[in-house]
Each structure stands twice: as C-alpha cells, then as structure tokens.
Amino acid sequence: MELVYLWVEKYKNIEKQGFNFSPRFECKFYDEYDEDGKLKDNCKLEITENKEYVSIFPENINITAIVGENGSGKSSIIESFDSGFLINSYYLYYSNDQFYSNYFEQEVNQKSIDKKSLNFGDDIIYMNKLFYFQKNNFRLFSSFYENNLYFRQFYKTLKDRQCLYPDYFHQNILELIFKGKYQSLEFFAPKDIIIFLGIGSDKIDSQSRVKLLSLINDKVESIEKDDINNFAYYLKKIKYKFYLKYLELLDNNEKNIQKELNNFINSDIKKILDYEYTPNISEVGLLDFDEEKILKFIENIVSTNKIKIQDFYENIYTYDSNRDIFYYLYKIGFLHYEIYDGEKPFTSLSSGEKTAFVDLLLLHNELLKSDNKLMNKIIFLDEPDITLHPSWQKSYVNVLLQFLQEYKETNFHIVLTTHSPFLLSDLPKENIIFLKDGKQVYPDIETFGANIHTLLSHGFFMKDGLMGEFAKEKINETIKFVNGEDSTIQDEKEVKKIIHSIGEPFLQQKLSKMFYEKFETQKQQRIKELQAELKRLKND
C-alpha cells in the first residue's frame, strides 16, 4: 500500500493545495467550484505513472518525509487523512494494483478508482510522542489523537474519569516486554529480569537511605536466627514494615523522623511485624489486596537473582494478585527491577536506543493484533526523531527499515515529519515533500547521501545561515565596537574574549586583524607620545 496524492481543500494553514506522496506517480488536480465556492463533484485528477521509477528501499516498504519550518503544515498534512467533519480533504492511495479514494472516481488505465476510506486499525498506524501538546479541539474531533500509539499507553479510565498517567505508560510498556511482544533488536533483546526489594524511593534522599539501612541492619543483627522460623522471610518482612513506617512519617509530615524510626526499630519484634499502614497511592488506581498476599509475593522474590522474563511472567507475575502487588511495591519504592539482555542492562542503553526500542515495541505489538498476515499499513510518524541524539537520528531510518523487513508479507508506506537533515540524507528528494507556508515547494537540492553540512547550509533549511543567533549578535556588536560605532560591548577585554572564542577560523582571523590594526596602532601611538613627554621632562 502507498499513498499517492492528497488534496486539502481547507485545514488550518493549508488551503487548496495538492501533495504528491509517491515517486511512482505524478498527480495534478483540476479543482473547479460552483457559484457558492464549493468544490464540484468529480473534478479531474490527472495521474501519470513514472515507468522508469526504481525504488531503493526494500520491496515491501516505501518512505515519504515531510519537512519544513515549524508552522509550515507538516503535522497538518498527516491530520488531513482523518475523516473528521472539521477536515475537508481528499486522498488517493494504491494497493494490490488498484487505486482507492474517498473522493476521486475516474478511470485510470481503464481501471476505475474504488471508493474506500482509510481506517485506523485496518490501514493506519499513528505515533506522536508529543500528543499532550495537541490542542483540545484536535483531541475532541480527531481520530488521530485517540489512536496515537503513545496516547493509548498513557490513557486510562479511572473512577469514571478518562485520565493520562505516566505510571500507566510504564506499566503497559513493561507488560509488553513480559508478554514477549517485541522483536529482538540488534542493540537489545530482553531476556532476564532481576528484582530488588528494599529502600529506594524518590521521596528518600541518599543520606536518609543510608541511615535507614543502617538501622535495619543493626536490628537484624540483634535477632538470633533460631528465634524466628524462616529467618530470610522475616528479614524481608521487617524491611517492608520498617519502610512502611518511614512512609507513614513522611505522609504525616513528621518533623523528627530519625527519632521516631529509632523508637520503632528498637521496639519489640512482634510489634514491628504486626505494624500496619496503607501508603497514600490512590492516584495509581490499584486494586485492594490484603497484606498476606503482599508478604507472600515478597517471600517468593529472590533479590539479585536473574529470572528468565518468561518464567517470571508465567509463574509469578500472572498468579493471583501479583501483577497489582508488583506495581504497588514499585510505586511505593520498595521494589526495583532491571531488564537484561545477557549481561547488558536496559539502563545502560543510550536515550536514543531506549526511544527506538519503545517505538518499535509499540509498532510490533500493533502489527501483532492483525489476524490477516497479508496486511497493508500506512505508518504516520510525527517527528520520531524529536528526542534523539544526532548519532541516532543518523541511524533511525536504517533501524526502522531493518525492523519492518521482518514482516515480509506486509506492505508499508512510512510517512514521517522531521526537521532532521540526518533522516533526510537517507532519502532521495523525490521521497520528500518540502513545505513552505502550507505549500509544497521544490528546492534545488539533492538529499540522498548528502553531507549533513551541505543540507544544513541550503537556504531551505537555514535561510539565515548556520550560526546561532546569540553568537551572531555578539559578533556584530564586536564589529561595531572595532569600527567605533555604538555597541553594547564596552571594553577591549570583552572584544578579545569574543574574538578568541570564535570557532570559525576565517572569521576569527579577520576580526583579529581588524582589532589589532586599530587598537594596537593606537597603543603604539600613545607609547610614542608618552616617550616624547618623558624626554621633554628630562630636558627641562
């Protein structure tokens, strides 16, 4: 499946504009309007096939990038594929040697265009990490918002309210890993989990944590193992009770926490083990369960031992209330975990690797939902590089292609918006829609395999040059000062500092020459004047 053409009658800053998505076809729309200014039915769409076109991408994948300044209409183009009543747009797509459209009805190469709209789930996958910045009217009337894979991981109905929870996102991602809903990636494939039980909450600073552990260890060492059956279990229970006491003191804003903890830990062992407190974590919406189930879960966890993720999921996580207990203990800061690929922990991954892993995890899970192995999917990725370091922006397209190639019986058309020249250097220019003020433009630039500096220096990307605005302003003020004009710079020392800091060699040399030609000449003249004055005084 591939998108071929989009005509936007009116949406946001785009009005009466057409966009070509496929290098295989070139479309031209002849729009005509009635006396009321309404687009007539069955306006002509001229479709020319480029029979010489050869794709450089895998056989089942096509990519289109949409690039332009902020506000140029990149995201608006994606949103225009929605069927909402606020959006007035018409599109053409191609699948299994057949054209489909929500508007166009003419014949192409003696074949009619079937009328069929694109649908989420069946045809469209949409991902946008920054969904929480989208305006309320978009949330209310756009299918893109509620079908955003990222939004669906944050979204939860709780107490008859529809809410967004970061904890819910974390929980959903972790559960996909536990269920094996991921494709092994070259840089990370989850295999094992280690669970740690102990003190470690965002509420507790490192100094307090050390004191708490010291108190617990002193108490444990004072207990003879023979005094308590199943010593290891009771040791965990004491730690848990002690931790609950600490949370109670925090929740009650106790001023002398250290003193209260000392009193608690030095009390009778039975009093410690019988202590009860329910932390204030109602915002996570956990189910109710009794303490014995919590303690049973704690008993079954062997800290610091690696467990196969599949074994943990099947034998512990899914048993009885353990799933809720796991997140309860994690939320209050008593349970911690690390996911491993061999000896490599997830926390050792770079932020780019973590972002790519989650992106592909969500994509894989979505693709698994289809019962039809012969699928056609359009994947909209709205600024997927937004959180990536340049080194990972450079790798993103390649990682995505390698990932999707594994779905050999599925045809993909990836449509992504971006600002990144690193992504664009992986795409031929005929696979890129260049936008300016809501219109498609055709800059004279070759993108595929292009040097990043060459792309950046092109006027389409940086019409005011590559230098930062603050540096440019400082250098302009330096030039004014050297030329004797009014400047925000007041002394030669600051001028020297600025010139010395300039990283562009030619500019630095030029300004240095200007500075020393003027100010060093003045100094030499002043020295001569002072020497003449000294000579005069000696002769008097």
Secondary structure, 3 states (H helix, E strand, C coil): CEEEEEEEEEECCEEEEEEECCCCEEEEEECCECCCCCECCCCEEEEEECCCCCCCCCCCEEEEEEECCCCCCHHHHHHCCCCCCCCEEEEEEEECCEEEECCCCCEECCEECEECCCCECCCEEEECCCHHHCCHHHHHHCHHHHCEHHHHHHEEEECCEEEECHHHHHHHHHHHHHCCCCCCCCCCCCCEEEEEECCCCCCCCHHHHHHHHHHHHHHHHCCCHHHCCCHHHHHHHHHHHHHHHHHHHHHCCCCCHHHHHHHHHCCCHHHHHHCCCCCCCHHHCCCCCCHHHHHHHHHHCCCCCEEEHHHHHHHHHCCCCHHHHHHHHHHHCCEEEEEEECCEEHHHCCHHHHHHHHHHHHHHHHHHCCCCCCCEEEEEEECCCCCCCHHHHHHHHHHHHHHHHCCCCCEEEEEEEECCHHHHCCCCHHHEEEEECCEEECCCCCCCCCCHHHHHHCCCCCCCCCCCHHHHHHHHHHHHHHCCCCCCCCCHHHHHHHHHHCCCHHHHHHHHHHHHHHHHHHHHHHHHHHHHHHHHHHHC
